Amino acid sequence: MNKITPKKLLHSKWTAANPKRKEKHFMITEVEFDEEGVVVHCLMEAIMTKREIAIDWHSLKDSELWRQGWK
């Protein structure tokens, strides 16, 4: 299980455990918080293709799906 702090999400780097479409490395490019400091929107960009996807940031905690950093 990956440990993640919502305040440090922006510009964090991730490696997909099971890459698809030759997209392995990703970076969090946008994070929006509500007035209580809860993450309401998280946008991730594939480094190779520049494709952007909205994700639930809680899924980054699953080490079966994501690894912290570019590996």
Sine and cosine of phi, psi and omega as CSV:
sin_phi,cos_phi,sin_psi,cos_psi,sin_omega,cos_omega
0.00,0.00,0.81,-0.59,0.03,-1.00
-0.98,0.18,0.67,-0.74,0.07,-1.00
-1.00,-0.07,0.79,-0.61,-0.07,-1.00
-0.73,-0.69,0.69,-0.72,0.12,-0.99
-0.96,-0.28,0.84,-0.54,-0.03,-1.00
-0.80,0.59,-0.57,0.82,-0.02,-1.00
-0.93,0.37,-0.35,0.94,-0.02,-1.00
-0.97,-0.24,0.19,0.98,-0.01,-1.00
-0.91,0.41,-0.70,0.71,-0.10,-1.00
-0.84,0.54,0.78,-0.62,0.00,-1.00
0.94,0.34,0.20,0.98,0.08,-1.00
-0.96,0.27,0.46,-0.89,-0.09,-1.00
-0.94,-0.35,0.62,-0.78,-0.07,-1.00
-0.67,-0.74,0.52,-0.85,0.08,-1.00
-0.89,-0.46,0.78,-0.63,0.04,-1.00
-0.95,0.32,0.73,-0.68,0.02,-1.00
-0.94,0.33,-0.56,0.83,0.02,-1.00
-0.80,-0.60,0.99,0.14,-0.08,-1.00
-0.87,0.50,0.60,-0.80,0.07,-1.00
-0.79,-0.62,0.53,-0.85,0.00,-1.00
0.84,0.54,0.51,0.86,-0.03,-1.00
0.88,0.48,0.35,0.94,0.03,-1.00
-0.98,-0.19,0.95,-0.32,-0.05,-1.00
-0.92,-0.39,-0.65,0.76,-0.07,-1.00
-0.97,-0.25,0.69,-0.73,-0.07,-1.00
-0.69,-0.72,0.39,-0.92,0.09,-1.00
-0.69,-0.72,0.64,-0.77,0.08,-1.00
-0.98,0.22,0.87,-0.49,-0.09,-1.00
-0.96,-0.29,-0.28,0.96,-0.03,-1.00
-0.47,-0.89,0.74,-0.68,0.06,-1.00
-0.68,-0.73,0.78,-0.63,0.05,-1.00
-0.89,-0.46,0.68,-0.74,0.01,-1.00
-0.91,-0.41,0.48,-0.87,0.13,-0.99
-1.00,0.06,-0.06,-1.00,-0.06,-1.00
-0.91,0.40,-0.28,0.96,0.02,-1.00
-0.99,-0.11,0.03,1.00,0.03,-1.00
1.00,0.08,0.26,0.96,0.02,-1.00
-1.00,-0.03,0.69,-0.72,0.01,-1.00
-0.93,0.37,0.82,-0.57,0.01,-1.00
-0.93,-0.37,-0.29,0.96,-0.01,-1.00
-0.46,-0.89,0.69,-0.72,0.01,-1.00
-0.64,-0.77,0.82,-0.58,-0.03,-1.00
-0.89,-0.45,0.73,-0.68,-0.05,-1.00
-0.86,-0.51,0.63,-0.78,0.00,-1.00
-0.87,-0.49,0.74,-0.67,0.10,-1.00
-0.96,0.27,0.78,-0.63,-0.09,-1.00
-0.92,0.39,-0.66,0.75,-0.08,-1.00
-0.95,0.31,-0.70,0.71,-0.12,-0.99
-0.97,-0.24,-0.19,0.98,-0.04,-1.00
0.92,0.40,0.25,0.97,0.04,-1.00
-0.96,0.29,0.71,-0.70,0.00,-1.00
-0.96,-0.27,0.65,-0.76,0.05,-1.00
-0.69,-0.73,0.61,-0.79,0.10,-1.00
-1.00,0.06,0.72,-0.69,0.00,-1.00
-0.75,-0.66,0.33,-0.94,0.18,-0.98
-1.00,0.10,0.90,-0.43,-0.11,-0.99
-0.88,0.48,-0.36,0.93,0.03,-1.00
-0.90,0.43,-0.44,0.90,0.01,-1.00
-0.92,0.40,-0.35,0.94,0.02,-1.00
-0.93,0.37,-0.33,0.95,0.02,-1.00
-0.95,0.31,-0.35,0.94,-0.05,-1.00
-0.98,0.18,0.95,-0.31,-0.04,-1.00
-0.95,0.31,-0.18,0.98,0.10,-0.99
-0.97,0.26,-0.38,0.92,-0.03,-1.00
-0.97,-0.26,-0.63,0.77,-0.14,-0.99
-0.72,-0.69,0.54,-0.84,0.13,-0.99
-0.84,-0.54,0.66,-0.75,0.01,-1.00
-0.95,0.33,0.64,-0.77,0.00,-1.00
0.99,0.12,0.03,-1.00,0.04,-1.00
-0.97,-0.22,0.91,-0.42,-0.07,-1.00
-0.82,-0.58,0.00,0.00,0.00,0.00
